[in-house]
């Protein structure tokens, strides 16, 4: 893919030649033909950007990442996925092996709703523990809780109980009686995930998490 703004780089190199390996980024030495002297030529900031585009790539990555996914073009999505090496490494992993911090990075870089940012450090530690132990259903339960916290304020359940997901601790009882009531699906997958998380909390040292 051609990077907009750098289409003239090949032409610039063909006309002026590449700098020697022992020359600095800010200088090129042009021989005057006598073989005995050299003239020092200073490269403009624009020429530096053309010759060394990595800084420009980093700047554009930063600019794109500042936009939510809904405001990005398909070309911008492609640019981020092609040039963000860390993101590429995370995407290449099995989703069930991605840690909380990796999902957090992926969501931010891709401009998606940042659900993992709603978990406390201790809760992220629990999520990573579930990843390490292959507790995929319990992991999904944690992800659903993280998603529920992206909505601010109190929520009311069908039984009339009201609670705030953001400041409600993740305990086995709260998973069963509160968080699980926020989600429903016909195939019962969500219930299975919350059940797995509650059971893991019951049998582990994590009786509750603030």
LINRAJO-V750219 format. One record per run of one state. SS is the DSSP state (@ for helix, = for strand, . for the rest). FROM is the first residue (numbers start at 1). TO is the last residue. If there is no record, write none. Layout:
SS,FROM,TO ; SS,FROM,TO
//
This chain:
.,1,8 ; @,9,16 ; .,17,26 ; =,27,31 ; .,32,37 ; =,38,42 ; .,43,44 ; @,45,51 ; .,52,53 ; @,54,65 ; .,66,68 ; @,69,71 ; .,72,73 ; @,74,83 ; .,84,84 ; @,85,92 ; .,93,94 ; @,95,97 ; .,98,99 ; @,100,110 ; .,111,115 ; @,116,118 ; .,119,120 ; @,121,132 ; .,133,135 ; @,136,148 ; .,149,154 ; =,155,156 ; .,157,161 ; =,162,163 ; .,164,164 ; @,165,167 ; .,168,169 ; =,170,171 ; @,172,177 ; .,178,178 ; @,179,182 ; .,183,188 ; @,189,203 ; .,204,207 ; =,208,209 ; .,210,210
//
